[in-house]
Amino acid sequence: MARHASAMKRARQSEKRRLRNKARKTRVKNLVREVRQAVAQKNPEAAETALKKAVPVIAQVAAKGTLHWRTAARKISRLTRQVNALKGA
């Protein structure tokens, strides 16, 4: 365990960041799951609304540094392609 004041502070900050990042990642996972479930149920309206909710959250999480920006772009791209394919079919 940390003994120096600076090391203890670093440990506190790291724990706060870990919990914050965990919450953000969980939120992204849940929103992605909502979109994928709507696509699996072949419901284009629900998929479109779920996608509109998910995209800004994913972008924001990437902007905060929790997700890499390319990971976020890949997630957004794949979800958008799935929703568009559902609407086109």
C-alpha positions in Angstrom: 0.0 0.0 0.0 1.1 3.6 -0.6 2.9 5.4 2.2 3.9 8.8 0.8 1.2 11.4 0.7 1.6 11.8 -3.1 1.3 8.1 -3.6 -1.8 7.9 -1.5 -3.3 10.8 -3.5 -2.4 9.1 -6.7 -4.2 5.9 -5.5 -7.3 7.8 -4.6 -7.4 9.5 -8.0 -6.8 6.3 -9.8 -9.7 4.6 -8.0 -12.0 7.5 -8.9 -11.0 7.3 -12.5 -11.4 3.6 -12.6 -14.9 3.8 -11.3 -15.8 6.6 -13.6 -14.4 4.8 -16.6 -16.2 1.6 -15.6 -19.5 3.4 -15.4 -19.0 5.0 -18.9 -18.0 1.7 -20.5 -21.0 0.0 -18.9 -23.3 2.7 -20.3 -21.8 2.3 -23.8 -22.2 -1.5 -23.6 -25.9 -1.2 -22.6 -26.7 1.3 -25.4 -24.9 -0.9 -28.0 -26.9 -3.9 -26.7 -30.2 -1.9 -27.1 -29.3 -1.2 -30.8 -28.3 -4.8 -31.5 -31.5 -6.2 -29.9 -33.7 -3.9 -32.0 -31.8 -5.0 -35.1 -32.2 -8.6 -34.1 -36.0 -8.1 -33.6 -36.1 -6.5 -37.1 -37.6 -3.3 -35.7 -36.2 -0.4 -37.8 -37.9 2.4 -35.8 -36.6 1.1 -32.4 -33.2 0.5 -33.9 -33.1 4.1 -35.3 -34.0 5.7 -32.0 -31.6 3.5 -30.1 -28.8 4.4 -32.5 -29.6 8.1 -32.1 -29.2 7.7 -28.3 -26.0 5.6 -28.6 -23.9 7.6 -31.1 -23.5 10.8 -29.0 -22.8 8.9 -25.8 -20.1 6.8 -27.6 -18.5 9.9 -29.1 -18.5 11.6 -25.7 -16.9 8.7 -24.0 -14.2 8.7 -26.6 -13.7 12.5 -26.2 -13.2 11.9 -22.5 -10.5 9.4 -23.2 -12.2 6.3 -21.8 -12.5 4.7 -25.2 -10.0 5.2 -28.0 -11.4 7.4 -30.7 -10.9 4.7 -33.3 -12.7 2.1 -31.2 -15.6 4.5 -30.9 -15.6 5.2 -34.6 -15.7 1.5 -35.3 -18.6 0.9 -33.0 -20.6 3.8 -34.4 -19.8 2.7 -38.0 -20.8 -1.0 -37.4 -24.0 -0.1 -35.6 -25.0 2.4 -38.3 -24.4 -0.2 -41.0 -26.6 -2.7 -39.2 -29.4 -0.2 -38.8 -29.1 1.0 -42.4 -29.1 -2.6 -43.7 -32.3 -3.3 -41.6 -34.0 -0.2 -43.1 -33.0 -1.1 -46.6 -34.2 -4.7 -46.4 
